[in-house]
Amino acid sequence: MLAAAALVVGVVALVTAQREPASLPKQDNPGRLAEKVFVPEADKALCTKIGPLMRAETERANAFLATGDPDSPERREAIPKFKAETLQWANQIQAVLNEDADSPRYLTRTLQQYVDGMLLYSENMYPDKEPDAYDNTTYDSAAVYYGGPLGTCHRVGVRW
């Protein structure tokens, strides 16, 4: 009787071990690129997509800044158009970024920071309100993050 009980316990243990492996090796998500700072092929693909949008944004932002001092009538008059165009651009480039969302590398992180910074800059301006003390700082911060996409894209041969 004791032998039969030992046999049953042994069989149950063997069956349980076969059903539940001790631990499975960690599987990489095949849809996700290796988490590296730079991934030249993927960076070049994203740079190619964003190049025209970044070129247009650079020209548009420079044209806005060239309208005059932050409190000038010309700049105040240009604010609604700048805000609308910034939002339109942000929606376009965000769609491209979202396609690359599984790849949190330097290019995608700094590009997202630039997009967010430009939105913050434009959203805080109003034609009927004095310029905010933080407007220049907000713009400068966004400009710093612009260096991520600019430098990375130049490195892989994509220029705007």
C-alpha positions, 0 to 999 in steps of 0.5 A: 500500500505504501509503495502504491502511494509512493508510485501515485505521488511520483507519477503526479509529480512527473505529470505536473513537471511536464505541464509547468516548465520551471521557467521559460527563457525570456522571449524578445518581442519581435516587433520591437527593435533592440533598445539601443541609442542609435539604430542606423537602419531604423533611424534612417527610415524615420528620418526619411519620413520626418525630413519634409515635415521638419524642413517645413516646420523649421521654415515656418517657425523661422518665419514666425520669429522673423515677424518681430519682437514678441510684443510687436503688433506683427508678431501678435497678428501672426500668433493665430496662424502660427498656433493653427499651423503648429497644431497641424504639423504636430498632428502630422508628425505625431502620426509618423512617430506613433508608427515608430512608438515601439522603438524608444531610442534617442531619435524618437525620444528627442523628436517627441520632446521637440514636438511637445516643446513646440506645442507648449510654446505655441499653445501658451501664446495669445494675440491679446495677452502679453508675452509670457516670461517663459516663452523664450525658455520654452522655445529654447528648450524645444530648440535643444531637443531639435538637435536630437533629430537634426544630428541623428538624421544628418549622421544617417545621411538625411538632411533638411 
